[in-house]
Amino acid sequence: MTTLKMTALSAGLLAILASIPVVYAGADAEEDSSANSSFSTQISGFIRSETAFNNGGADPFNQNGNVFNGVATARNGAFQDTTIRSGHTDDQTLNMQIFRGELTATTHFSSELSAVAKLRAVFDPAWYNEFDPTRVNSQAIGYLYGEPDYFKFHTQGNARPNPLEWAGRNYMIDFPALFLEYNRGALDIRVGNQQIAWGQAIFFRVLDVPDGLDLRRHSVLDYVSEEYSDKRVPALGARVSYQFKNDWLIDGYVQKFQPSVYGNPNTPYNTIPTQFTVHDLYANYNDKADFGMRAKGNVGSLGIQAIYAHRYNPDGVFRWTASGVNRDIPGIPGSGAALACTPFEVDPTGVWSANEWMYYAAQARLDGVGGLNSAINDFQPCSGALGAAPVPSFDAARQELDTFFQLAGGALVGTNISGLRGHIARDYKVEDNIGGGLSYTLSGEPGSLTDQMIINWEVLYTPNRTFTSPDLNVNFLKTNEWTTALVVEKYQRFSETLPATYIVGQFMYKSKSDLFGRYIGGMGGSETQAPTGYGGGFKAIALAVQQPFPNLIWRFDFALLYDLQGGLLLQPAVRWKPSGNLTVEAFYNYINGHLGKPTKNILGGVDYADELTLRVGYQF
């Protein structure tokens, strides 16, 4: 299905919904719909304030949080000197303040045909200490590298990558759901914009492969119990499910490929160091489609499922790309033309020293030495015309880098006021995912911990998966990957005066990458050491407990995520619902990435996101 056809379908659905007389859900709705039992509309929604109070400092991946701002740093390049990176380190009082509203309308045309429309609006007043490029005299090229933009998903050559989303610096309006649904007996068909959720994990996604994630609002730090329900990127497509009489389900979909969306540069949860300019090439994949199938059922007391998905990996892969910026190195007239066909641009928001280069390469799980050599080898003869040559060792890389940064800062004209920005491109590569799962419910002694305990096991195999190479090589890195998770869950009653407690424990293993898809061969670097990687694959455990109290006015939650390489996330939470309309939720994210080597675990470098989040919502 082409993008044009899908967009036309969505426009048609909007027109249909706009013409429908509304019947509000509630006592009057039942009375009114009795006059025409096959045609009615129910509307529900909520408004909510979401505030995250910072307890961990500034985001080091942003200009205002760069750990080298204002720090005297020795350089040993063409000569020895000391540089002080211009920049203003500002800790945040708030990591997040957004106001949001959702409106869901479900219209029944008949007992078999209905339409669902969910409209979401988000506003961020930007009550933060924002990066101001004029304070450092930045001329960085790129839509997102001036004043921070909190919601715009910018790609080259595509003004609105998500067809049913309208976004600007402070706002986003979109339709997470806008589809027609036909249900007749065992058959269910949905056509339009929708989210597809497969799998059962809270932190880990194994079989949940149809949709990418939208990380603009609160990264992955939201309420754990919501299980990415507010994060999956919707896509235009069609989904068909059929339930056989023997309880087997066949589920298939085809949809427009939509990528994951990362936080923008210099916004509170940005994770890509902002000394990089990212050229998102999604416009080259805008007309691509994903498809998949799932079979799920029971053989005796054993639950079985199998999936196959052919998709473009929504996370994307990154590589060096030519900057296209013709700006001379100070004191070398005409050098800008050669620099434009390398991955670099002279600008004070770039890197100023070899120390900074190696530090942020390690934080991004990249190889600083290999990255330098790739930037030189993959962009000949332009890089050679500037005097760059591949290096054989870590020390030689540091010396050549410092020489480049001295020249970029204006050493030939007696100044030291600038650095070099790196330019990378984001591509998307096709892959096949083949997976399956087993589930079994134990029957122990009534009331015991094993009674009605559910055990789920999921496994996924991806042959020739494409990864970002730690050296940002233009040829990427390809290898087979296995992903698996074991999930144990149950409801257990510990007291006659309390409702049952929900408990879930999980273990995850990935053979080649971490939880966020970063190749483990790029792990373990530092300012003074190239990455070592580690063997045995990525391993992590998760635990979640949910305890409601009588009358369901109060609920206590607790979640834990531990990377066996030494990263820990703890999230205690409390939920208060004094009435059917008002809900108050508070949860604290404690992050410690220093229980092992920080650049070897998934939480190293994000300790700044220690925070208390308060959500106050009103439902109607």
N, C-alpha and C positions, 0 to 999 in steps of 0.2 A: 504494500500500500504506500503510495507516494505521500510526501509531506503535504502537497497541495490538496490531495483528496482527503487526508486526515483533518486538515484545517477547515475544509469546507464542511465536513461532517460535524465538527465542533460548533461551527457557526450555525448550522442547522439545528443542533440541539439547543443552543441558546435561544434561537428564535421560537422554538416550540415551547420552552419553559417560560419565556416572556409572555406568551399568549394564554397561559393557563390561569384560570381563576383560582385564588388561593383559599384553602380551607386549613385553618390553624389546628394543630394537634391539641387535644384537650377535650373537655366535656362537650363543648359545642361542636367539635369536629365530628364526633361520632353521630350526633343528631343530624348535622347537615349532610354528611355523606350517605345517610340512609336513603335520601331522596335519589341518589345516583350512586349505588354501591360499587360500581366499577370505575369511578372517576373521583379522585381526591388528591389533595396535596397536603403534606405535613411539613412544617418548617420548625427547625430547632437550631440552636446555636449557642455561642458564648462570647463574652468579652473577657480579656484577661490582661493583667499587668505582670510582667516577668522581670525581676531584678536580680542581678548577681553581684554581690558585694565582694570586692577583691581582698584577698588575704595573702597574696603570694608575690606581688611585685609586677613589673612590666613584662610584656611579651618580648622575649629576646629576639624573635624573628622579625620584629618591626623596627622601623627607623628610630622611634622614640625609646625602644628598649634595647637597642644594640649594646652589647656588653663592652664594646670598645669606645663608645662615646665619651669624649673628654679624658681618655686614658692615655698617658704617654707610653708609646709602644716603639721599641727599638727595631730598626730595619738594617739589614746587612745585604745591600744590593750592589749597585755599581760603586757605592760608597756607604759608609755607616752614618745613619742619622736617627732622629727620633721624630715620630709623627703623633699628632693628637687628632683623632677623628672628630670632625665637626658634627654636632648632633646634640640633642637635648633629651636626656633620659627623664621620662616622666612616669612615675608610678600612677596607677589608676585607682580611684576610689571605687569605680564601677567597672566590672567586666562587661555587663550587659544591662540595658534598660530598653525593653520593647513593650509596645502596646499592640495587642492583636485581637482580632475578632474573626469568628467563623460563622457561616450561615449555611445550613444544609437543608435542601428542599428535596423531598422524595414525592414524586407524582406517580400515581397509579392510573394508567389509562384503562386498564382492564385487569382481570385477575392474573393475566399472563405477562402483560407489558407494563413496564415502569421506566421512569427516568430519575437519575440521581444527579444532583448538582451541589457541589460543596465549594463555596466561595471563601477565600481566606485573604485577609488584609493585615499587614504588619507595618508598624511605624516605629522607627528608632529616632528619638530626638537628638541623638549624638551628644549626650552629656558626658563627654570624655575629654581627656587631654589629648587632642588630636595632633597628628603630624602636620606641620606646615612647611611645605617645600620651599617657600620664600625665605625662611629663616636660615637655610643652608645654601641658598642660591642654586637650587636644583633646576636643571633643564631636562630631566629625564623624559625620554620619549615613551609614550604608552598611555592609554586611556585611564588606567587605574593608578598611576604613579604620582598623581598630584594630591589633591584633597581626598581623604578616604571616602570610599563609596561602599556602603554597607550591604547593598543588595544586588546591584547590577551584575549580571553574569555576562562578561564581555568576551566575545570571540571575534577573531578576525573575519570580516566578510559576512557576518550574520548578526543583524541588529537585535533579533529576539530569538535566541537558541531554543528556549522553551516556548512553544507556540501559544500557550494559554497562560502566560505570565507577563506582567507589566511591572517593571521595576525601575527605580531611580536611586539616588544617593541615600535617601532616608526612608523609602517605602517599597513595599512589594505587594502586589495584588495578583492572585492566581487562582486557578481552579484545580485543587488536588484531585477532584473527581468531577467528571462531567460525562456521563455515559447513559446509554439506553440498555435496559436489561430485559431479556425475554426468558421467562421461566415457565416451563411446562413439564410437570412431572419430574422426571430424572434429568431433563435437559435444562441447562442454564447457559445463556449467551449474553455477554456484555460487549458493547461496542462503543468506543469513545475514549476519553482520557481517564486513566485509572492506575492504581497501584496494585502490584501483585506481591504477596508475601508468602514465601515458602520457608520451610524449616521451623525450628523450635527454640533457638538459642536466644539468650538475653544480650550478651556481649558479642557472641561469636556468630558469624554467618557462614554456614557451610552450603546447604542446599538453597539458601535464600539468594539466588543469583539473578532473577529477572530485572531488578531495578537497582540503580545506583543510589547514593545518599546525598542529601542536601545538607551541607555543614555550615551554612552561612549564619544561622541564628544562634546556635549554642554548641557548635561543633558536635562532639559525641558525648557531651557532659550533661545531657538532660536526665530526667527521671529514668532510672534504669528499668523500672517496671513497665515502661511504655514500649520497650522492645522495638525501637526504630519506627514506631507507627507514624510519627510526625516527620520522619527523615527521608523515607523512600521517595525518589523522584518519579512523579507520574509520567506516563507516556501514552500517546495516542495509539490505539490498537484494538484488537479483538481477542476475547478470551472465551473459550467454550469448555464447559464441564459436563460430564455425563455420569450419573450415579447408577450403577448396575444393581440388579435385585440382590446379588450376593454381597453387597456392600463394597464393591470395588469402584473406585473413582478414577476416571480418565480426565485429565485437565491439560488443555493446550492453549497456547497464546502465540500471536504474532503482533509485534508493536514497533513503533518508530524508535530507533536508538536514541536514548538521552543519556548524557554523561553525568557523573557525580559532579557536584558543585562545591568547590572549596571556599573558605573564607577569603575575602579580598585582601590585598596588601594594606597593612597598617590599620586593620580592623582588629577587634579584641582577641579573636581566636585564630588569626592567621598563622599558618604553619610553614609556608614556603618563605625562606629568608628574602627580605625585600631588597637585597642587593642584586637579586635576579629580576629581570623583566620576562614575563611569561607570554609567549605567543600561542594562544589557544587556537588550534587548527580544526575545531569542530565543524566549521563550514564545509570541510572536505568530506564529512561523514554525515551531514544533515539528512541525506536521503537514504541512509542505511537502515536496515530492519533487523531486529532480533526475533528469534522464535524458540519455543521449547515445549516439551511435553512432560507430564508427570502421571504415573500410575500408582495408586495407593489403595491398599485393602488389607484383608486379614486371611491368614491361613491358620485355621484353628485359633489358638490364643496368641499367635505371633502376628504383629503388624508389620507389613512390608511396603516399602515404596521405592520407586526408581524414577530418576529424572534424566532428561537430556536437554541441554540448552546450547544453542548456537548464538553467540552474541559478540558484540564489540565490548571489550572490557571497559566499563564506565569510569574506572579510576584513571585511565590514561597512562601513558608513559612519556618520559621527558628526555630531551637530548639538546645538545648545543645547536644553536641556529645563528645565522648571520644577523647582526644587529640592524643593519640598514641605516645606521646613524653616521652621517658624515660630519664629524666634529674633530678638529685637529687636536693632537697632543700638544700642549703648550710648548712653544719653542720649536716645533717641527712642522712648518707649513706644508700643506698637502697631505699630511699623514692621515687625515680623516677619511679619504677615499679608500685607503687600504684597510683602515680600521672598520669601515662599514661592512666589509665582507668577511670579518671575523666576528666572534660572538661578544664583542666588547664595545662599550660606549664610555667616554670620559664624562664623569658626573660625580659630584660629592656624595651622592647616595649610594655609591658603589663600595667596593672593598678598598681599604687603604694600606693593608700590610699583609705579609705572608702569614702572620699570626692569625689575623682575622679570617683569611682565606681558609686556612687549615681548620680553625675552630668551627666555622659554619659548614664546611664540607662534612666534618664529623657529625654535627648536629643534624644535618640533612641525610645522614647515612650514605655519604658519598666518599669517593677516594680523591683527596686533594691533589696528589701527584698524578694519578691517572687522568683526572679531569683536566689538568694543565696540558698534558701531552695530547689528549684528544682535541682540545681547543686549538692546538698548534697543527697536528697532523691532518685533521679533517678539514682544515680551512687554508691549505696551501693553494696558490703561492702567496696569498695576502699576508698570512702570519709570518712567512719567511721574509717578506719585503720589509716587515717591521723589526727584523732582527731576532725573531723568536725561533727557538730550536728545542726539540724534545729533550728531556732531561733523564739521566739514569738513576737518580737517587732522591731521597727525601730532602737532604741538605741542598742539593743542586736546584731542586724545585723551589725551595724557600729563597735562595739567592736570586734566581731569575724572576720570581714573583715580586720580590722587593724592588728589583730594578725597574720592572714595569710600573709599579705603583709610584716610585719616585719620579719617573718621567711623567706619568699621568697627573701627578700633583703639581708639576711645573718646575722640576728641578733645573731644567735648562734656562729658565727665566727667573730663577731665584725665588720661587714660591713653593708652597706645600699645602694646597687647599683643595685637593680633589682625589678621586679614586676611579676605579673602573667597575662599571656595572656589567654583569653577565647576562646574556640573552639566551633563553631556552625555549624550545617549542614543545607543546603538548600534543601528542598524537594518540590515536586510539586503534588498537589492534584486535583482530577477530580471533576468537578462540572457541573451542568446543568443551563443554562441561558435562561429564558423565558421572552420575552419582546414585546413591541409594541409601536406604536406611532400614533399620529394624527397631521395633518397639515391643516391649513385653511388660505386663502388669503382674507383679508378684502377689501371691495370696498367702500372707503370713497369719499369725495368730491375731484375731481381732483386737484392734487398739495398739498393736505393736508397730515399731518403726518400719518394718518391712511390709506390713499389710497395705495393699493397694498402692505400693510404690511402683512408679512407672519408670522404666529404663528405656531410653532412646539412644540409638547409635546412628550417626550420619557420616558418610564418607563421600568425597568428591575427588575425581581424577581429571586433571587438565593437561593434556599433552601439548608440548611446545608452547607453553604460556610465555608471553612476551613481558619482560621486566625492564624497567629503567636500569641501564648499566651504571654501576657505581662511578664510572669515569665519564658518564654522559655521552658516550660514543653514539654516533649517528646510526650505527647498525643495531643498537639495542642488544638485549641478552635473551636467549630463549632456552627454556629447559622444562621438563615435565614437573608437575607439582601434585602432591597429595595433600588433601585437607581432611581432617576428621575431628569429630567431637562426640563425647559421651556425656549424656545428660540424664540426671537422676532427679525425679521430682515427686512430691507427694503432699497431701494435706494431712496434718497430724494434730490431734486435739490433745493439748497438755493439761487443760483445766476444764471442768464442767461449767465454769463461769465465763469462759472466753470462747469465741468462735475458733474454728480450726486454723492452725498456722500453716501457711504455704511455704514450702522449702524446696529450693532447687539448687543442685550443684552441677558443675560442668567442668570438663577437661577438654582442651583443644590442642591439636598438633597440626603444624603446617611444615612441609618438608623444605621449602625454599624461601619463604617470605614471612614477614611478621603479620600481626593482626591488620595492619594498614596496607599490606601489599608491598612493603619495601624489601628488596632482596637482602637476605641475611649476610651475604658476602660483603656488603658495604658497612657492616656494623663494627664498632670497636675502635674507631679512629679518635684522634685528639690533635691538639696544636702541635704535638711533637712526635706523632706516630701515625702511620698509614693504617687503614682499617685492617683488622685481622679476621673479621667474620667469626662464625662459630659453627661447630658441628652439631648434629643431632636434631636439627630443626627447631622451629619456634614452639614453645610449650607454655601454656597458661592455664590457670584454674579460675573459676568464678563461683561465687556463692551468693544467693539472694534469699532473704527471709521476709515474709509479709504477714503481719499480725493485726487483724482487725479487732476492734473492741465492741462491746455490746452496743446495739442500736446503730452500729457502723458510723457513728459520729467521728470517732478517732480511728486512725490506722497508723501503725508503725512499720517502716520498711528499713531494711539494711541490705547493702550490696557490697561485694568485694571482688576485685579483679587483681590477680597477681601473676605477673610475668616471671617465670622461673629464672630469668636472667637478672632479676632484681628491681622490678618496678611494681608499685603498689597503688591502687586506688580504693579508697573506702568511701562509701556514701550512706550515712545514716539519714533517714527522712521521716517526717511526720506529716500526716494529712488530717485536716480538720474540716468536717462537712456539717456545720450546725443546722443547715436547712437543705432542702432539695435544690436550691438555686446557688447558694454560696459555697465555694470551696477555697480553702487556704492550704497551700502546700509549702513546706520548707525542707530543703535538703542541703547538706554540706558535702562538698567534694574535697577530700584530703588526698593529695597526690605526692608520692615520694618516688623519685626515679634514681635515688642514690643508694639503694640497698645492694646494688651491684654496680658495674660500670655503666654510667648513664647512657653512653652511646651504643650500648648493647641491648637495651630494653625499650619497650614501647612508650614508657612514660618519662624517660630521661629527656630533659629539656622543656617539659611542659609543667614543671612544678609551679610555675607562676599562676596556674589556673586553680590553685587552692581558693575556694570561694564558698560563700553562703548564698543560696538562691531562694528567693521568695516569690511565689506565684499566688496571685489573688484573682479568682475568676468568678464570674456570674453567668449561670446558664439560664437559657429560656427556651 
